Amino acid sequence: MAAKPEQDVTDKVKNGDNEKYNQKLDSNTETLPLTTNKTKTETESIDAESGKIRRGRLSLDALMQLSPRRRLLYILTASLCALLLVIIILMIAFWPEVPFYLKAELCVDKECVLASQQILLWSNISYKPCQETYKWACGNFRKEYEENDYFVIKKGEWDYQTYNEYEELSELNRFISMLPTSSQSYSAESMITSLYKSCREIDALDKSQSNMLLRQAIKSVDGWQALRDGNRLQFWEYRKALVYAQTHHGVFPYFKMSVENRYNEPYDYIITLDAGDVGLPDEFFYNVDSSDEVVVAYKMLLRDFAINMGVVTQEAELFADEIFHYEKRIVNNILSVQSSSQRRLNEIKTIQEIKVIAPSLPIFESLQAIFPQIKITDETEVLVRDLDVLHEMSIVVSTSDKKPLNNFIIWSLARKILPHLSKEYRILIENFDNAVYGKTARYPRWMVCAKIVRDWLPFSVDALRENPDLLKSESESQVNLYRQKTYSFPNKTYGNDEFMQLMFYTLRNQVASSILEANWIEPALKTFIHDKLASTRLQIGIPTEILQTKSYIDEYYKSLMLYNLYFVEHLESIWKFRKLRLQDKLKSQSIIDMIILDMYATDNVKPITYSTTLNMILISKHLSQSKYYDYRYPIPVNFARVGADIVEKLIETVSIFENQYRFSSKSSSDSMEESVFKINAHCMEDVTGDIELSENALSSFHTIMSAARITAKALTRFIESIDGAAPITGASIDPSLTYENLQLTNRKRLPGLRSLNENELFTLAYMQKHCSTPIADKDYARIKPHVEKKLAEMHLFNATWRHIQFLPRSSSCSVNENTCTKIL
């Protein structure tokens, strides 16, 4: 018992020591040097992490205590939430910009509905463009064509161009029917109605009257040996007959004259000489098998013409055979000269030099008679397209007897007259056309006459349609109203012209850029062409100054008399009028006069022409008012239609610029260099097969292909300019204001075609330009390159889709990597 207190004391001492030790330890923890790289904060972090681990273990323990089903549901929910979070993050990071065609409004305006209707009328968008391209673009073209009243009214094939031509002639026919009948006899409208009425009454002409008119024309060139005693042929002079046929009838056997621009500055007009005309559409047909249906039909035409003129059948057959083989001789002589490697092309010679080169051709006499107001002397310069061909024609004439000379000149004259005689003669031409194009229905007379009015009086037709106020008297004419209608916004005419300017300069600039990018063109030539294109201007329609009054138009047609008894007599009057216009080109003219002459003083007036003297593209106002063009149509549609046509004309001007460059170099080696547009014909074999292609057809093919590619590029640049409110080089227009006024900044989707983006819409509209359908049981595609100097539309459709990669790519289709070379 005595020892217990001592034990208690010892325990207290120990407890006190422990407390002191603990206090010392705590003190050391506060002041411990950083020998272990740990601070109080780090210690707390470790404790916190330890707590998290303990809580994580508790959560895991709690999860493991759940039933297997609930545990699986929990894991799946957590995984889905995590996956959803990842997807949202990725979508935010990689979300694409919404395409224009998906966020744009749907257009319900009349013009949008009309454009959509035009496209859907021919296409069948239920087909896939990659697998069945033609059905996708043109699946309903033939059906729509067959259901109209103009079925089988066309030669060869019915396509986009002929469809438009029919619409144009229908509209012109309605316009003529509304012209006033009680007008002054010398007015433009009276000439139109008089010519149209005379043409419609041609069926009143009987065969005896036609024979009389033919004999009169033949007599004017001193007769035809087949109609009289052959002994009198010895007094017939071919030089006199040839000069008269060219001067009074406008027919050109052996050699042909025209007035065209020279290739050296100042690029003014000059008399031009070229090879004359023959009867068949192309030299190709003179060297095919003698049993070819075109050759057989041509000989039948020659024979039946002679029989109708009173020649006995045996002599008529001999005449037909002689004419065919004589023309074949002319053609083959030309081909042999053209095959030479040393050709003299586009050379300027004096009349004195021409007399030495072609002594048997009465060129000097013909020029003096055709241009009586121009002083033609031995020192007068002329442009000769091919000196060797002209020399060869002189040899043919000098080595021909009088009989074939007489037959050939008479047939050249008759060939121009036959289509305007009585039914007995017109049917001869129709039978020959059926052999060339396939048997089709006869053209209605209104269509033939509307075309004649359009081709013979184009300036008066366009002027009166552009400003109908000209049909009123001077006191009633509202010129100021015309100006307001044309140049005030909003107005379709104003909008169409403004958009046409923007589109033209965009296309022009793209052609210039494509020239610079063409690595096969020599640098100096590139620069020359680029500079010429950069200065090319635009004129839309007839200049306003002319349309203010009617006096200019009446003065223009003052020398034209169309009041002959028989319609065929108009041919001589029209040729006399055209000679005066050609003569005007050789005189000094104002800019306005030059524009009118360049647009209308030609045998074949086009809606888009080029003035070399002014370096200006001239676009008919009628084209800008066509139902297939409107500034309110979608931009890709206008580019695919009118835009591609403008580019084709610009590419043709590039050929002119090339000749100007080579001519100015005055180097014979340069003149024989390979053309800028020389294309490899082998790249067409997969499209055309073994069809023989002429040089003209290949040139046309290159132009069309290049135009498709350039127009597509220009469309992209144009849209970029609009979206960026950027100006277009050359167009003197405030971009931001014009884009807004023309509603180009608020582009909308087409009804029925809302799923197509702008590139796809361009492709569809462009491919429809090559829709076609044969209208006769004939393989016209084989001979179209020789008849019309271009490929059949079915071949152009396949070629553009195969070789212009932009078109299939716009619809995400595979593309052909082996495309034609040297295409701009």
C-alpha positions in Angstrom: 0.0 0.0 0.0 2.9 2.3 0.7 4.2 2.0 -2.9 1.0 3.2 -4.6 1.5 6.9 -4.2 4.9 6.6 -5.8 3.3 4.9 -8.8 0.8 7.7 -9.2 3.5 10.3 -9.1 5.5 8.4 -11.7 2.4 8.2 -14.0 1.8 11.9 -13.7 5.4 12.6 -14.5 5.1 10.5 -17.6 1.8 12.1 -18.7 3.3 15.5 -18.2 6.3 14.5 -20.4 3.9 13.3 -23.1 2.0 16.5 -23.1 5.2 18.5 -23.3 6.4 16.2 -26.1 3.1 16.7 -28.0 3.3 20.4 -27.6 6.9 20.4 -28.8 6.0 18.3 -31.8 3.2 20.7 -32.7 5.6 23.6 -32.3 8.1 21.9 -34.5 5.4 21.3 -37.2 4.8 25.1 -37.4 8.5 26.0 -37.5 10.0 23.0 -39.2 12.6 24.0 -41.8 11.7 23.1 -45.5 14.0 20.2 -45.6 11.3 17.9 -46.9 9.8 20.4 -49.5 6.4 20.3 -47.8 4.5 23.2 -46.3 1.4 23.4 -44.3 -0.6 24.1 -47.4 0.7 21.0 -49.1 0.0 19.0 -46.0 -3.6 20.2 -46.1 -3.8 19.3 -49.8 -2.6 15.8 -49.0 -5.3 15.6 -46.3 -7.9 16.8 -48.8 -6.9 14.3 -51.4 -6.9 11.6 -48.8 -10.4 12.7 -48.0 -11.4 12.5 -51.6 -9.9 9.1 -51.9 -11.8 8.0 -48.8 -15.0 9.6 -50.3 -14.3 8.0 -53.7 -13.8 4.7 -52.0 -17.1 5.2 -50.1 -18.8 6.1 -53.5 -17.3 3.1 -55.1 -18.3 1.0 -52.2 -21.8 2.4 -52.4 -21.9 1.7 -56.1 -20.8 -1.9 -55.6 -23.5 -2.2 -52.9 -26.2 -1.5 -55.6 -27.9 -4.2 -57.4 -26.3 -5.3 -60.7 -29.2 -3.8 -62.8 -29.1 -0.4 -61.1 -25.3 -0.4 -61.2 -25.4 -1.0 -65.0 -28.1 1.7 -65.5 -25.9 4.2 -63.6 -22.8 3.4 -65.6 -24.7 3.7 -69.0 -26.3 7.0 -67.9 -22.9 8.4 -67.0 -21.3 7.2 -70.2 -24.1 8.7 -72.4 -23.7 12.0 -70.6 -20.0 12.0 -71.2 -20.5 11.0 -74.9 -23.1 13.7 -75.4 -20.8 16.3 -73.9 -18.0 15.3 -76.3 -20.4 15.4 -79.3 -21.5 18.9 -78.3 -18.0 20.1 -78.1 -17.0 18.7 -81.4 -20.1 20.1 -83.1 -19.3 23.6 -81.8 -15.7 23.2 -83.0 -16.5 21.8 -86.5 -20.0 23.2 -87.3 -20.0 24.1 -91.0 -21.3 27.4 -92.3 -24.9 27.1 -93.5 -24.9 27.2 -97.3 -26.6 30.1 -99.0 -29.2 27.9 -100.7 -30.3 26.5 -97.3 -30.7 29.7 -95.5 -32.0 31.8 -98.4 -35.7 32.6 -98.7 -37.9 31.0 -101.2 -38.7 33.3 -104.1 -42.3 33.5 -105.1 -42.0 36.5 -107.5 -43.4 36.1 -111.0 -39.9 36.0 -112.6 -38.7 33.3 -110.2 -41.7 31.2 -111.0 -41.2 31.7 -114.7 -37.5 30.8 -114.5 -38.3 27.7 -112.5 -41.1 26.7 -115.0 -38.7 27.1 -117.9 -36.1 24.8 -116.3 -38.6 22.2 -115.0 -40.4 22.1 -118.3 -37.4 20.3 -119.9 -35.7 18.6 -117.0 -36.6 15.6 -114.9 -34.8 16.1 -111.6 -36.1 12.8 -110.2 -33.1 11.3 -112.0 -29.6 11.4 -110.6 -27.2 13.8 -112.4 -24.3 11.5 -112.0 -25.9 8.3 -113.4 -28.4 9.7 -115.9 -27.2 13.2 -116.7 -29.2 13.7 -119.9 -32.5 12.5 -118.4 -31.8 14.8 -115.4 -31.3 17.9 -117.5 -33.4 17.1 -120.6 -35.7 14.3 -119.6 -38.9 16.1 -120.7 -37.5 18.1 -123.6 -38.8 15.8 -126.4 -42.2 15.4 -124.7 -42.6 19.1 -124.3 -41.6 19.6 -127.9 -43.9 17.0 -129.4 -46.9 18.4 -127.6 -46.7 21.7 -129.3 -48.0 22.7 -132.7 -44.5 23.2 -134.2 -43.6 19.5 -134.0 -41.2 18.5 -136.8 -40.9 22.1 -138.0 -37.1 22.2 -138.1 -34.2 20.8 -140.1 -32.0 18.1 -138.6 -32.6 18.4 -134.9 -34.7 20.6 -132.5 -32.5 22.2 -129.8 -32.3 25.2 -127.5 -31.4 27.6 -130.3 -34.1 26.6 -132.7 -36.6 26.6 -129.9 -35.6 30.3 -129.2 -35.7 31.1 -132.9 -39.3 29.8 -133.2 -40.3 31.9 -130.2 -38.6 34.9 -131.7 -40.3 34.5 -135.1 -43.7 34.0 -133.4 -43.3 37.2 -131.5 -42.1 39.0 -134.6 -45.1 37.7 -136.6 -47.4 39.2 -133.9 -45.5 42.5 -134.0 -45.9 42.8 -137.8 -49.6 42.1 -137.6 -50.0 45.1 -135.2 -48.1 47.6 -137.4 -50.3 50.4 -138.8 -51.4 49.9 -142.3 -52.0 53.5 -143.2 -48.5 54.9 -143.1 -46.3 56.8 -145.6 -45.0 54.6 -148.3 -41.3 55.3 -147.6 -41.6 54.7 -143.8 -39.9 51.8 -142.1 -43.2 50.2 -141.0 -44.6 50.4 -144.5 -41.6 48.5 -145.9 -42.0 45.8 -143.3 -45.6 45.3 -144.0 -45.1 45.4 -147.7 -42.3 42.9 -147.7 -44.3 40.5 -145.4 -47.5 40.8 -147.5 -45.6 40.2 -150.7 -43.9 37.1 -149.2 -47.2 35.7 -148.0 -48.7 36.0 -151.5 -46.0 34.0 -153.2 -48.4 31.0 -153.7 -50.3 33.1 -156.1 -47.3 32.8 -158.5 -47.8 30.1 -161.0 -45.2 28.0 -162.9 -45.4 30.0 -166.2 -44.7 33.2 -164.3 -41.8 31.6 -162.5 -40.4 30.4 -165.9 -40.7 33.9 -167.2 -38.8 35.4 -164.2 -36.1 32.7 -164.4 -35.6 33.4 -168.1 -35.4 37.1 -167.5 -32.6 36.6 -165.0 -30.8 34.1 -167.3 -31.1 36.6 -170.2 -29.5 39.3 -168.0 -26.2 37.3 -168.1 -26.5 36.7 -171.8 -28.4 33.4 -171.7 -27.9 29.7 -171.0 -26.6 27.4 -173.7 -29.1 24.7 -172.8 -32.0 26.9 -173.9 -30.9 27.9 -177.4 -28.8 27.0 -180.4 -25.4 25.8 -179.2 -23.7 27.8 -182.1 -24.5 31.0 -180.3 -22.4 30.0 -177.3 -19.3 31.1 -179.1 -20.4 34.7 -178.7 -21.0 34.4 -174.9 -18.4 36.2 -172.7 -17.9 34.7 -169.3 -16.2 37.9 -167.9 -19.2 40.1 -168.8 -21.7 37.5 -167.4 -19.7 37.0 -164.2 -19.5 40.8 -163.5 -23.2 41.2 -164.1 -24.2 38.2 -161.9 -22.1 39.6 -159.0 -23.1 43.2 -159.5 -26.9 42.9 -160.0 -27.8 39.5 -158.4 -25.2 39.1 -155.6 -24.1 35.6 -156.6 -20.4 34.8 -156.4 -19.1 31.8 -158.4 -15.3 31.4 -158.5 -14.5 34.3 -156.2 -16.4 36.3 -153.5 -16.0 39.8 -152.3 -16.9 41.4 -149.0 -15.9 44.4 -146.8 -14.1 43.4 -143.6 -11.7 44.9 -141.1 -8.0 44.8 -141.9 -5.6 43.3 -139.3 -3.3 46.3 -139.0 -4.0 49.6 -137.3 -6.3 51.5 -137.4 -8.3 48.2 -138.2 -10.5 50.1 -140.7 -12.6 48.4 -143.4 -11.1 47.0 -146.6 -12.4 45.1 -149.6 -11.8 41.4 -149.0 -11.5 38.6 -151.6 -12.1 34.9 -150.9 -13.1 31.7 -152.7 -16.5 31.6 -154.3 -19.6 29.5 -153.5 -20.6 26.0 -154.7 -23.9 24.2 -154.5 -23.4 21.6 -151.8 -23.2 22.6 -148.1 -19.6 21.6 -147.7 -16.6 20.3 -149.6 -16.9 17.1 -147.7 -19.9 15.9 -149.8 -17.9 16.1 -153.1 -15.7 13.2 -152.0 -18.1 10.8 -150.5 -19.5 7.7 -152.2 -21.5 8.5 -155.4 -24.5 6.6 -153.9 -24.6 8.9 -150.8 -28.2 10.2 -150.5 -27.1 13.8 -150.4 -25.1 13.5 -153.6 -28.0 11.7 -155.3 -30.5 14.3 -154.1 -28.2 17.1 -155.4 -28.0 15.7 -158.8 -31.8 15.2 -158.8 -32.2 18.9 -157.9 -30.0 19.9 -160.8 -31.8 17.6 -163.2 -35.3 18.6 -162.2 -34.5 22.3 -162.4 -33.4 21.8 -166.0 -36.5 19.7 -166.8 -38.8 22.4 -165.4 -37.0 24.9 -167.6 -37.8 22.8 -170.7 -34.6 20.8 -171.1 -35.2 17.2 -172.2 -34.5 14.5 -169.7 -31.4 13.1 -171.2 -29.7 16.5 -171.5 -30.9 17.5 -168.0 -29.2 14.4 -166.6 -26.1 15.3 -168.5 -26.3 18.9 -167.1 -26.6 17.6 -163.5 -23.6 15.3 -163.9 -21.5 17.9 -165.5 -22.3 20.6 -162.8 -21.5 18.1 -160.0 -18.1 17.1 -161.4 -17.2 20.6 -162.3 -17.9 21.8 -158.7 -15.9 18.8 -157.5 -13.0 19.9 -159.6 -13.1 23.3 -158.1 -13.3 22.0 -154.5 -10.5 19.5 -155.0 -8.2 22.1 -156.5 -8.9 24.3 -153.4 -8.2 21.4 -151.1 -4.9 20.6 -152.8 -3.8 24.2 -152.4 -4.8 24.3 -148.8 -2.9 21.2 -148.0 0.4 23.0 -148.8 2.6 24.0 -145.9 3.6 27.3 -147.6 0.3 29.2 -147.7 -0.1 32.9 -148.2 -3.0 33.9 -146.0 -4.5 37.3 -145.2 -2.2 39.3 -147.4 -2.9 42.9 -148.6 -2.3 43.3 -152.3 -3.0 46.1 -154.9 -5.4 45.5 -157.8 -2.4 45.6 -160.1 -0.8 42.7 -158.2 -4.1 40.8 -158.2 -4.3 41.1 -162.0 -0.9 39.3 -162.1 -1.9 36.6 -159.5 -5.4 35.9 -161.0 -5.5 37.3 -164.6 -8.5 35.2 -165.7 -10.8 36.6 -163.0 -12.6 40.0 -163.7 -11.9 41.3 -160.2 -11.2 44.8 -161.2 -14.3 45.1 -163.3 -16.6 43.6 -160.6 -15.3 46.0 -157.9 -15.8 49.0 -160.1 -19.3 48.0 -160.8 -20.2 47.0 -157.2 -18.7 50.2 -155.6 -19.4 53.0 -158.1 -19.0 55.7 -155.5 -15.5 54.4 -154.5 -12.6 55.2 -156.7 -11.2 51.8 -157.6 -7.8 51.9 -159.4 -4.8 49.7 -159.9 -3.4 51.1 -156.6 -6.4 50.2 -154.5 -5.6 47.7 -151.8 -7.6 44.6 -151.1 -7.2 41.9 -148.4 -6.9 38.4 -149.9 -7.8 35.5 -147.6 -5.7 33.0 -149.6 -3.6 34.1 -152.5 -3.0 30.5 -153.7 -6.7 29.7 -153.8 -7.4 32.9 -155.8 -4.6 31.9 -158.2 -6.1 28.4 -158.5 -9.5 29.8 -159.4 -8.0 31.8 -162.2 -6.4 28.6 -163.5 -9.7 26.7 -163.4 -11.5 29.5 -165.3 -8.7 29.7 -167.9 -8.7 26.0 -168.5 -12.5 25.6 -168.7 -14.6 25.5 -171.9 -17.4 28.0 -172.3 -20.1 25.3 -171.7 -19.1 24.4 -168.1 -18.4 28.1 -167.4 -21.9 29.0 -168.7 -23.6 26.1 -166.8 -21.9 27.0 -163.5 -22.8 30.7 -163.7 -26.4 30.0 -164.6 -26.8 27.4 -161.8 -25.3 29.8 -159.3 -27.9 32.4 -160.3 -30.8 29.9 -160.3 -29.8 28.5 -156.9 -30.5 31.8 -155.3 -33.8 32.4 -157.0 -35.5 29.0 -156.7 -36.7 29.3 -153.1 -38.7 32.4 -154.0 -40.6 31.0 -157.0 -43.8 29.0 -157.4 -44.5 25.8 -155.6 -43.2 23.7 -158.5 -39.7 25.1 -158.0 -39.8 25.5 -154.2 -40.5 21.8 -153.8 -37.3 20.9 -155.6 -35.4 22.7 -152.8 -37.5 21.0 -150.1 -36.7 17.6 -151.5 -33.0 18.3 -151.4 -33.3 19.6 -147.8 -35.1 16.4 -146.8 -32.2 14.4 -148.1 -29.8 16.6 -146.0 -31.7 17.1 -142.8 -34.3 14.3 -143.0 -37.9 14.5 -144.1 -39.8 17.0 -142.0 -43.0 18.9 -142.2 -43.0 22.0 -144.4 -42.4 25.4 -142.8 -45.6 27.4 -142.4 -45.6 30.4 -144.7 -45.9 32.9 -141.8 -42.6 31.5 -140.3 -40.7 31.8 -143.6 -41.9 35.4 -144.2 -41.2 36.5 -140.6 -37.6 35.2 -141.0 -37.2 37.0 -144.3 -38.4 40.3 -142.7 -36.0 39.7 -139.8 -33.0 39.0 -142.1 -33.7 41.6 -144.8 -34.8 44.5 -142.6 -33.2 43.9 -139.2 -32.5 47.6 -138.3 -36.0 48.8 -138.9 -37.5 45.8 -137.0 -35.2 46.4 -133.9 -35.6 50.1 -133.9 -39.4 50.0 -133.9 -39.5 47.3 -131.3 -37.1 49.2 -129.0 -39.1 52.3 -129.2 -42.7 51.8 -130.3 -43.3 55.6 -130.0 -41.5 55.9 -133.4 -44.7 54.5 -134.9 -46.5 57.7 -133.9 -46.3 60.9 -135.7 -43.6 63.4 -134.7 -46.1 65.5 -132.7 -47.3 62.4 -130.8 -43.9 60.9 -130.2 -42.9 60.9 -126.6 -39.2 60.8 -126.6 -38.9 62.0 -123.0 -41.2 59.2 -121.9 -39.0 56.7 -123.8 -35.9 58.0 -122.0 -37.7 57.7 -118.7 -38.9 54.2 -119.4 -35.4 53.1 -120.4 -33.2 54.7 -117.9 -35.2 54.9 -114.6 -35.3 52.3 -111.9 -37.2 50.2 -111.2 -37.8 49.1 -114.7 -37.2 45.8 -116.5 -35.3 47.5 -119.4 -33.1 49.5 -117.1 -32.5 46.5 -114.8 -31.7 44.2 -117.7 -29.2 46.6 -119.1 -27.5 47.3 -115.8 -27.2 43.6 -115.0 -25.9 42.9 -118.5 -23.1 45.4 -118.0 -22.1 43.8 -114.7 -22.2 40.4 -116.3 -20.3 41.4 -119.4 -17.4 43.0 -117.7 -17.1 40.1 -115.3 -17.0 37.7 -118.2 -14.5 39.9 -120.1 -12.2 40.1 -117.2 -12.3 36.3 -116.7 -11.5 35.7 -120.4 -8.5 38.0 -120.0 -7.4 36.1 -116.9 -7.8 32.8 -118.6 -5.6 34.0 -121.5 -2.8 34.9 -119.0 -3.2 31.4 -117.4 -2.8 29.6 -120.7 0.7 28.2 -120.6 0.8 27.2 -124.3 0.4 30.8 -125.5 3.6 32.8 -126.1 4.1 35.6 -123.5 4.1 38.5 -126.0 0.8 37.3 -127.6 -0.7 36.8 -124.1 0.1 40.4 -123.3 -1.3 41.7 -126.6 -4.6 39.8 -126.3 -5.0 40.7 -122.6 -4.6 44.4 -123.3 -7.1 44.3 -126.2 -9.6 42.6 -124.0 -9.1 45.0 -121.2 -10.1 47.9 -123.5 -13.1 46.1 -125.0 -16.3 48.0 -124.4 -20.0 47.2 -124.5 -23.0 48.7 -126.4 -26.5 47.4 -125.7 -29.0 48.0 -128.4 -29.3 50.9 -130.8 -27.8 54.1 -129.5 -30.4 56.3 -127.8 -29.6 59.3 -130.1 -31.0 57.4 -133.1 -34.2 56.4 -131.3 -35.1 59.9 -130.4 -36.6 60.5 -133.9 -37.6 58.4 -136.9 -35.6 60.5 -139.4 -32.4 58.4 -139.1 -34.2 55.1 -139.8 -36.1 56.5 -142.8 -32.9 58.0 -144.2 -31.2 54.6 -143.7 -33.7 52.9 -145.9 -34.3 55.7 -148.3 -32.5 53.8 -151.2 -34.5 50.6 -150.7 -37.5 50.1 -153.0 -39.7 47.1 -152.3 -42.7 47.7 -154.5 -41.9 45.2 -157.2 -44.7 43.2 -158.9 -43.2 39.8 -158.0 -41.6 38.8 -154.7 -38.5 37.3 -156.4 -37.7 40.8 -157.8 -37.1 42.0 -154.2 -33.8 40.0 -154.3 -32.2 42.4 -156.7 -33.5 45.4 -154.6 -32.2 44.0 -151.4 -28.7 43.3 -152.9 -28.6 46.8 -154.3 -29.3 48.2 -150.8 -26.7 45.9 -149.2 -24.1 47.1 -151.7 -24.7 50.7 -150.6 -24.2 49.7 -147.0 -21.0 47.9 -147.8 -19.9 51.0 -149.7 -20.7 53.1 -146.6 -18.2 51.0 -144.6 -15.4 52.1 -146.9 -16.2 55.8 -146.2 -15.4 57.8 -143.1 -18.3 57.4 -140.5 -19.3 58.7 -137.1 -19.2 56.3 -134.1 -23.0 56.0 -134.2 -23.0 55.2 -137.9 -20.2 52.6 -137.4 -22.3 50.9 -134.6 -25.3 50.6 -137.0 -23.2 49.3 -139.9 -21.4 46.8 -137.7 -24.7 45.5 -136.3 -26.8 45.4 -139.4 -24.8 45.8 -142.6 -24.2 42.0 -143.0 -25.9 39.1 -144.6 -26.3 37.2 -141.3 -27.3 39.5 -138.5 -26.4 38.1 -135.0 -27.8 39.1 -131.6 -24.1 39.5 -130.4 -21.5 41.0 -132.7 -18.1 42.6 -132.5 -16.9 45.9 -133.9 -13.2 45.6 -134.7 -12.9 49.3 -135.5 -14.4 50.4 -132.1 -13.2 47.3 -130.2 -16.7 47.0 -128.9 -19.2 44.1 -128.3 -22.6 45.0 -129.6 -25.6 43.2 -128.1 -29.1 43.5 -129.5 -31.7 44.9 -127.2 -34.0 42.2 -128.3 -31.7 39.6 -126.7 -31.8 41.5 -123.4 -35.6 41.5 -123.6 -35.8 37.8 -124.4 -38.1 35.6 -122.3 -35.0 33.6 -121.4 -33.2 36.5 -119.8 -34.3 38.8 -116.9 -32.2 40.5 -114.3 -34.6 39.1 -111.7 -33.8 35.5 -112.7 -31.3 33.7 -110.5 -27.7 34.8 -111.3 -26.6 31.3 -112.4 -29.4 31.0 -114.9 -28.5 34.3 -116.6 -24.8 33.4 -116.7 -25.6 29.9 -118.1 -27.7 31.3 -120.9 -26.8 34.8 -122.1 -23.5 34.8 -120.3 -22.1 31.8 -122.1 -23.2 33.3 -125.4 -21.3 36.5 -124.6 -18.2 34.5 -123.8 -18.4 32.6 -127.1 -18.3 35.9 -128.9 -15.4 37.1 -126.8 -13.4 34.0 -127.6 -14.1 34.6 -131.3 -12.6 38.1 -130.9 -9.5 36.5 -129.3 -9.0 34.9 -132.7 -9.2 38.3 -134.3 -6.6 39.7 -131.8 -4.3 36.8 -132.6 -4.4 37.6 -136.3 -3.8 41.3 -135.5 -0.7 40.3 -133.5 0.7 38.0 -136.1 0.0 40.5 -138.9 1.7 43.3 -137.0 4.8 41.2 -136.5 5.2 41.1 -140.3 6.9 37.7 -140.0 5.9 34.9 -142.3 7.0 32.3 -139.8 4.7 33.9 -137.2 1.8 33.7 -139.6 2.2 30.0 -139.9 2.4 29.2 -136.2 -0.1 26.9 -134.6 -3.3 28.7 -133.6 -4.0 29.6 -130.0 -7.2 27.4 -130.3 -5.7 24.4 -132.1 -7.3 21.5 -130.4 -6.4 17.8 -130.5 -9.2 16.0 -132.3 -8.4 12.7 -130.6 -9.9 13.9 -127.4 -13.3 13.9 -129.1 -13.1 10.2 -130.2 -14.8 9.0 -127.0 -17.7 11.3 -127.8 -18.1 11.4 -131.5 -16.7 8.0 -132.5 -15.4 7.9 -136.1 -17.3 10.9 -137.3 -15.1 13.1 -139.5 -14.9 16.6 -138.1 -14.2 19.7 -140.2 -11.8 22.5 -139.0 -14.8 24.8 -138.5 -16.5 22.2 -136.4 -13.4 21.7 -134.2 -13.0 25.5 -133.8 -16.7 25.8 -132.8 -16.2 22.9 -130.3 -13.2 24.6 -128.7 -15.2 27.9 -128.4 -18.1 26.2 -126.8 -16.0 24.2 -124.4 -13.9 27.2 -123.4 -17.0 29.3 -122.9 -18.5 26.8 -120.5 -15.3 26.7 -118.3 -14.8 30.5 -118.3 -18.5 31.3 -117.6 -18.4 29.0 -114.6 -15.3 30.7 -113.2 -16.8 34.1 -113.9 -20.0 33.2 -112.0 -17.9 32.4 -108.9 -16.1 35.7 -109.1 -19.3 37.6 -109.7 -21.0 36.2 -106.6 -17.8 36.9 -104.6 -17.9 40.5 -105.8 -21.6 40.8 -104.7 -21.0 39.3 -101.3 -18.0 41.5 -100.7 -19.6 44.7 -102.2 -16.5 44.8 -104.5 -16.5 46.8 -107.8 -16.2 45.1 -111.1 -13.3 46.3 -113.3 -14.6 48.1 -116.3 -18.2 48.6 -115.1 -18.6 52.3 -114.2 -21.3 51.5 -111.7 -21.4 52.1 -107.9 -21.3 48.5 -106.7 -23.1 48.7 -103.4 -25.9 50.8 -104.7 -26.3 48.8 -108.0 -26.2 45.4 -106.2 -28.9 46.6 -103.8 -31.1 48.1 -106.5 -30.9 44.9 -108.6 -31.6 42.8 -105.5 -28.5 40.8 -106.1 -27.6 40.9 -102.4 -30.9 39.2 -101.5 -30.7 36.1 -103.6 -33.5 33.6 -103.1 -34.2 30.0 -104.0 -36.3 28.9 -106.9 -39.5 27.1 -106.3 -39.3 23.5 -107.3 -35.5 23.7 -107.3 -34.8 24.8 -103.8 -32.5 21.9 -103.1 -30.0 23.1 -105.7 -27.1 25.4 -104.8 -25.9 28.1 -107.2 -23.4 25.9 -108.9 -25.9 23.1 -109.4 -28.4 25.5 -110.8 -25.8 26.9 -113.2 -25.0 23.3 -114.4 -28.6 22.4 -114.9 -29.4 25.6 -116.9 -26.2 25.3 -118.9 -26.6 21.6 -119.8 -30.2 22.4 -121.0 -28.6 24.6 -123.7 -27.6 21.3 -125.3 -30.9 19.5 -125.0 -32.0 18.2 -128.4 -34.1 15.7 -130.2 -33.9 14.4 -133.8 -37.0 15.2 -135.8 -36.4 12.8 -138.7 -35.4 9.2 -139.2 -31.8 10.2 -140.2 -28.4 10.1 -138.7 -28.0 13.8 -138.9 -25.3 14.0 -136.2 -22.9 12.4 -138.8 -23.1 15.3 -141.2 -24.0 18.3 -139.0 -20.3 19.2 -138.6 -20.2 19.8 -142.4 -23.7 21.2 -142.9 -23.8 23.7 -139.9 -20.1 23.7 -139.0 -20.7 22.5 -135.5 -21.2 19.3 -133.6 -24.6 17.8 -132.9 -26.0 18.9 -129.6 -26.0 15.3 -128.3 -22.2 15.3 -128.8 -21.7 18.7 -127.2 -23.8 17.6 -124.2 -21.6 14.6 -123.6 -18.4 16.4 -124.3 -19.0 19.3 -121.9 -20.0 17.0 -119.1 -17.0 14.8 -119.7 -14.3 17.5 -120.2 -15.5 20.5 -118.2 -14.9 19.3 -114.7 -16.8 22.1 -112.9 -20.1 20.7 -114.2 -20.0 17.2 -112.7 -18.2 18.5 -109.5 -21.0 20.8 -108.8 -23.2 17.8 -108.2 -20.5 15.8 -106.5 -20.1 13.4 -109.4 -16.8 11.8 -110.4 -14.8 13.6 -113.0 -12.7 12.6 -116.0 -9.1 13.4 -115.3 -8.1 13.0 -119.0 -9.7 16.1 -120.5 -9.1 18.0 -123.8 -6.0 20.1 -123.7 -5.6 23.8 -124.7 -9.0 24.8 -123.6 -9.2 28.2 -121.9 
